[in-house]
Amino acid sequence: MPINADTLNSLVPITQFNKGQAAKIFDRLKTEGQLVVLKNNAPSAVILSLEEYVRMSKAEKDLHLLQSAKKRISDNGRSENAIAEENFTKASGAIGEDIEDSEDA
């Protein structure tokens, strides 16, 4: 973990929890988003605000979708499961107008 001013300001000794100061720590999360808990003067855990957790979860999901899209683009339809549009319309009985009128996936 690189040490910078933000990191130093986000450090919370575990003794603050032991001294009943958890409410103050959780209040800090409202403005700081994440805090690093120190145990024996070493980083031991990270506490995230709910907003930061949701943001990170969405970013992770977006990354997985991006990786999947990149793989599909690099495969460029060479997948065994890929079906040409013409074959799909024949197999499904759909006509071009049906496809154009349908919503995007």
For each residue, the residues with C-beta under 8 A, 3 or more apart:
1: 7 36 43
2: 7
3: 7 8
4: 7 8
5: 8 9
6: 9 10
7: 1 2 3 4 10 11 36
8: 3 4 5 11
9: 5 6 32
10: 6 7 32 34 35 36
11: 7 8 35 36 38
12: 16 25 28 35 36 37 38 47
13: 16 37 38
14: 17 18 37 38 39 44
15: 18 19
16: 12 13 19 21 22 24 25
17: 14 21 22 25 37
18: 14 15
19: 15 16
20:
21: 16 17 24 25
22: 16 17 25 26
23: 26 27
24: 16 21 27 28
25: 12 16 17 21 22 28 29 35 47
26: 22 23 29 30
27: 23 24 30
28: 12 24 25 31 32 35
29: 25 26 32 33 34 35 47 48 49
30: 26 27 49
31: 28
32: 9 10 28 29 35 49
33: 29 48 49 51 52
34: 10 29 46 47 48 49 52
35: 10 11 12 25 28 29 32 46 47
36: 1 7 10 11 12 43 45 46
37: 12 13 14 17 43 44 45 46 47
38: 11 12 13 14 41 42 43 44
39: 14 42 44 45
40: 44
41: 38
42: 38 39
43: 1 36 37 38 46
44: 14 37 38 39 40
45: 36 37 39
46: 34 35 36 37 43
47: 12 25 29 34 35 37
48: 29 33 34 52 53 56
49: 29 30 32 33 34 52 53
50: 53 54
51: 33 54 55
52: 33 34 48 49 55 56
53: 48 49 50 56 57
54: 50 51 57 58
55: 51 52 58 59
56: 48 52 53 59 60
57: 53 54 60 61
58: 54 55 61 62
59: 55 56 62 63
60: 56 57 63 64
61: 57 58 64 65
62: 58 59 65 66
63: 59 60 66 67
64: 60 61 67 68
65: 61 62 68 69
66: 62 63 69 70
67: 63 64 70 71
68: 64 65 71 72
69: 65 66 72 73
70: 66 67 73 74
71: 67 68 74 75
72: 68 69 75 79
73: 69 70 76
74: 70 71
75: 71 72 78 79 82
76: 73
77: 82 84
78: 75 82
79: 72 75 82
80:
81:
82: 75 77 78 79
83: 87 88 91
84: 77 87 88
85: 88 89 99
86: 89 90
87: 83 84 90 91
88: 83 84 85 91 92 94
89: 85 86 92 93 94 95 96 99
90: 86 87 93
91: 83 87 88
92: 88 89
93: 89 90
94: 88 89 98 99
95: 89 98 99
96: 89 99 100
97: 100 101
98: 94 95 101 102
99: 85 89 94 95 96 102
100: 96 97
101: 97 98
102: 98 99
103:
104:
105:
